[in-house]
Amino acid sequence: MEIETNPWEFIDSLASLQLATVNPNGTPHISYAPFVREDDVFYIFASQMAAHNQNLKAFDKASIMFIEDESKSANIFARRRVTFELEVQSQSRGTTRFEEVLTKFEKRFGDYAQIYRNLGDFELFRLKALSGRAVFGFGKTLRYKGEGLFV
C-alpha cells in the first residue's frame, strides 16, 4: 500500500516538535519546541529554565513526535504522525556550527529567533534520529532505517 505522504515533507510542514524527556529522578516530561532540520538531525534552542533543557543535559536520549493537527485529521484515532528515538548532544556557543544553525532559526522564525539568540540562558541541542516510524493511517506505517530512509 502506497503511503500518501512523504514523512520529511510532513515534518517540514510543521514548525514545532513534541519532545519527551526524563528527569534525573526518572519522571517523564513532555514539552514542545520550535525546530530546524538538516536531514535526520533536528536542532532545538531551549532556555535553561525549561525542564526539558535540564533533562536533555542529564541524559543523551529523548524522543520526539510530529503530529497532525486534530482539526485537519479525517480520523482522530489515526492522526498522521512521525516519531523518532534520538541521541542528544549540546552544541557550544561561539562555534561555527552554532552560528550556522542559529542563522537557520532566524531564517525560519524571524525576529523572535534573533531575540532568543542573544539571550545567554538559551542552549542549542542537536537531536540525531536513531530509529523511528511514520504512521499515515491504519496499515500505513513506515519504519525509519537511518540515512534519511523510511521503508
Contacts in CASP RR format, 6 or more apart in sequence:
PFRMAT RR
TARGET T0000
AUTHOR 0000-0000-0000
METHOD contacts of the structure
MODEL  1
MEIETNPWEFIDSLASLQLATVNPNGTPHISYAPFVREDDVFYIFASQMA
AHNQNLKAFDKASIMFIEDESKSANIFARRRVTFELEVQSQSRGTTRFEE
VLTKFEKRFGDYAQIYRNLGDFELFRLKALSGRAVFGFGKTLRYKGEGLF
V
1 139 0 8 1.000
1 140 0 8 1.000
3 134 0 8 1.000
3 136 0 8 1.000
3 140 0 8 1.000
3 142 0 8 1.000
4 136 0 8 1.000
4 140 0 8 1.000
5 80 0 8 1.000
5 134 0 8 1.000
5 136 0 8 1.000
7 82 0 8 1.000
7 134 0 8 1.000
7 142 0 8 1.000
7 144 0 8 1.000
7 150 0 8 1.000
8 148 0 8 1.000
10 66 0 8 1.000
10 68 0 8 1.000
10 80 0 8 1.000
10 82 0 8 1.000
10 134 0 8 1.000
10 136 0 8 1.000
11 37 0 8 1.000
11 66 0 8 1.000
11 82 0 8 1.000
12 37 0 8 1.000
14 66 0 8 1.000
15 34 0 8 1.000
15 35 0 8 1.000
15 108 0 8 1.000
15 109 0 8 1.000
16 32 0 8 1.000
16 33 0 8 1.000
16 34 0 8 1.000
16 35 0 8 1.000
17 32 0 8 1.000
17 33 0 8 1.000
17 35 0 8 1.000
17 42 0 8 1.000
17 44 0 8 1.000
17 64 0 8 1.000
17 65 0 8 1.000
17 66 0 8 1.000
18 30 0 8 1.000
18 31 0 8 1.000
18 32 0 8 1.000
18 64 0 8 1.000
18 65 0 8 1.000
18 66 0 8 1.000
18 67 0 8 1.000
19 30 0 8 1.000
19 31 0 8 1.000
19 32 0 8 1.000
19 33 0 8 1.000
19 44 0 8 1.000
19 52 0 8 1.000
19 62 0 8 1.000
19 63 0 8 1.000
19 64 0 8 1.000
20 28 0 8 1.000
20 29 0 8 1.000
20 30 0 8 1.000
20 62 0 8 1.000
20 63 0 8 1.000
20 64 0 8 1.000
20 65 0 8 1.000
21 28 0 8 1.000
21 29 0 8 1.000
21 31 0 8 1.000
21 51 0 8 1.000
21 52 0 8 1.000
21 55 0 8 1.000
21 56 0 8 1.000
21 59 0 8 1.000
21 62 0 8 1.000
22 28 0 8 1.000
22 29 0 8 1.000
22 55 0 8 1.000
22 59 0 8 1.000
23 29 0 8 1.000
23 51 0 8 1.000
23 54 0 8 1.000
23 55 0 8 1.000
23 58 0 8 1.000
24 55 0 8 1.000
24 58 0 8 1.000
29 51 0 8 1.000
29 52 0 8 1.000
29 55 0 8 1.000
31 50 0 8 1.000
31 51 0 8 1.000
31 52 0 8 1.000
33 44 0 8 1.000
33 45 0 8 1.000
33 46 0 8 1.000
33 52 0 8 1.000
34 44 0 8 1.000
34 45 0 8 1.000
34 105 0 8 1.000
34 108 0 8 1.000
34 109 0 8 1.000
34 113 0 8 1.000
35 42 0 8 1.000
35 43 0 8 1.000
35 44 0 8 1.000
35 127 0 8 1.000
36 42 0 8 1.000
36 43 0 8 1.000
36 101 0 8 1.000
36 104 0 8 1.000
36 105 0 8 1.000
36 108 0 8 1.000
37 43 0 8 1.000
39 148 0 8 1.000
40 84 0 8 1.000
40 128 0 8 1.000
40 129 0 8 1.000
40 144 0 8 1.000
40 146 0 8 1.000
40 147 0 8 1.000
40 148 0 8 1.000
41 126 0 8 1.000
41 127 0 8 1.000
41 128 0 8 1.000
41 129 0 8 1.000
42 64 0 8 1.000
42 84 0 8 1.000
42 86 0 8 1.000
42 126 0 8 1.000
42 127 0 8 1.000
42 129 0 8 1.000
43 91 0 8 1.000
43 101 0 8 1.000
43 104 0 8 1.000
43 105 0 8 1.000
43 124 0 8 1.000
43 125 0 8 1.000
43 126 0 8 1.000
43 127 0 8 1.000
44 124 0 8 1.000
44 125 0 8 1.000
44 127 0 8 1.000
45 102 0 8 1.000
45 105 0 8 1.000
45 113 0 8 1.000
45 116 0 8 1.000
45 117 0 8 1.000
45 122 0 8 1.000
45 123 0 8 1.000
45 124 0 8 1.000
45 125 0 8 1.000
46 52 0 8 1.000
46 53 0 8 1.000
46 56 0 8 1.000
46 122 0 8 1.000
46 123 0 8 1.000
46 125 0 8 1.000
47 53 0 8 1.000
47 119 0 8 1.000
47 121 0 8 1.000
47 122 0 8 1.000
47 123 0 8 1.000
48 54 0 8 1.000
48 121 0 8 1.000
48 122 0 8 1.000
48 123 0 8 1.000
49 121 0 8 1.000
53 123 0 8 1.000
53 125 0 8 1.000
55 62 0 8 1.000
56 62 0 8 1.000
56 88 0 8 1.000
56 90 0 8 1.000
56 125 0 8 1.000
57 90 0 8 1.000
57 123 0 8 1.000
59 88 0 8 1.000
60 87 0 8 1.000
60 88 0 8 1.000
60 89 0 8 1.000
61 85 0 8 1.000
61 86 0 8 1.000
61 87 0 8 1.000
61 88 0 8 1.000
62 86 0 8 1.000
62 88 0 8 1.000
62 127 0 8 1.000
63 83 0 8 1.000
63 84 0 8 1.000
63 85 0 8 1.000
63 86 0 8 1.000
64 83 0 8 1.000
64 84 0 8 1.000
64 86 0 8 1.000
64 127 0 8 1.000
65 81 0 8 1.000
65 82 0 8 1.000
65 83 0 8 1.000
65 84 0 8 1.000
66 81 0 8 1.000
66 82 0 8 1.000
66 83 0 8 1.000
67 79 0 8 1.000
67 80 0 8 1.000
67 81 0 8 1.000
68 79 0 8 1.000
68 80 0 8 1.000
68 81 0 8 1.000
70 76 0 8 1.000
70 79 0 8 1.000
73 79 0 8 1.000
73 80 0 8 1.000
75 137 0 8 1.000
78 135 0 8 1.000
78 137 0 8 1.000
78 138 0 8 1.000
80 134 0 8 1.000
80 135 0 8 1.000
80 136 0 8 1.000
80 137 0 8 1.000
81 134 0 8 1.000
81 135 0 8 1.000
82 132 0 8 1.000
82 133 0 8 1.000
82 134 0 8 1.000
82 135 0 8 1.000
83 132 0 8 1.000
83 133 0 8 1.000
84 127 0 8 1.000
84 129 0 8 1.000
84 130 0 8 1.000
84 131 0 8 1.000
84 132 0 8 1.000
84 144 0 8 1.000
85 129 0 8 1.000
85 130 0 8 1.000
85 131 0 8 1.000
85 132 0 8 1.000
86 127 0 8 1.000
86 128 0 8 1.000
86 129 0 8 1.000
86 130 0 8 1.000
87 127 0 8 1.000
87 128 0 8 1.000
87 130 0 8 1.000
88 125 0 8 1.000
88 126 0 8 1.000
88 127 0 8 1.000
88 128 0 8 1.000
89 125 0 8 1.000
89 126 0 8 1.000
89 128 0 8 1.000
90 123 0 8 1.000
90 124 0 8 1.000
90 125 0 8 1.000
90 126 0 8 1.000
91 97 0 8 1.000
91 98 0 8 1.000
91 101 0 8 1.000
91 123 0 8 1.000
91 124 0 8 1.000
91 125 0 8 1.000
91 126 0 8 1.000
92 98 0 8 1.000
93 120 0 8 1.000
93 123 0 8 1.000
93 124 0 8 1.000
98 124 0 8 1.000
101 124 0 8 1.000
102 113 0 8 1.000
102 117 0 8 1.000
102 124 0 8 1.000
105 113 0 8 1.000
105 116 0 8 1.000
105 117 0 8 1.000
106 113 0 8 1.000
106 114 0 8 1.000
106 117 0 8 1.000
116 122 0 8 1.000
129 144 0 8 1.000
129 146 0 8 1.000
129 148 0 8 1.000
130 146 0 8 1.000
131 143 0 8 1.000
131 144 0 8 1.000
131 146 0 8 1.000
132 143 0 8 1.000
132 144 0 8 1.000
133 141 0 8 1.000
133 142 0 8 1.000
133 143 0 8 1.000
133 144 0 8 1.000
134 141 0 8 1.000
134 142 0 8 1.000
134 144 0 8 1.000
134 150 0 8 1.000
135 141 0 8 1.000
136 142 0 8 1.000
142 150 0 8 1.000
142 151 0 8 1.000
143 150 0 8 1.000
143 151 0 8 1.000
144 150 0 8 1.000
145 151 0 8 1.000
END
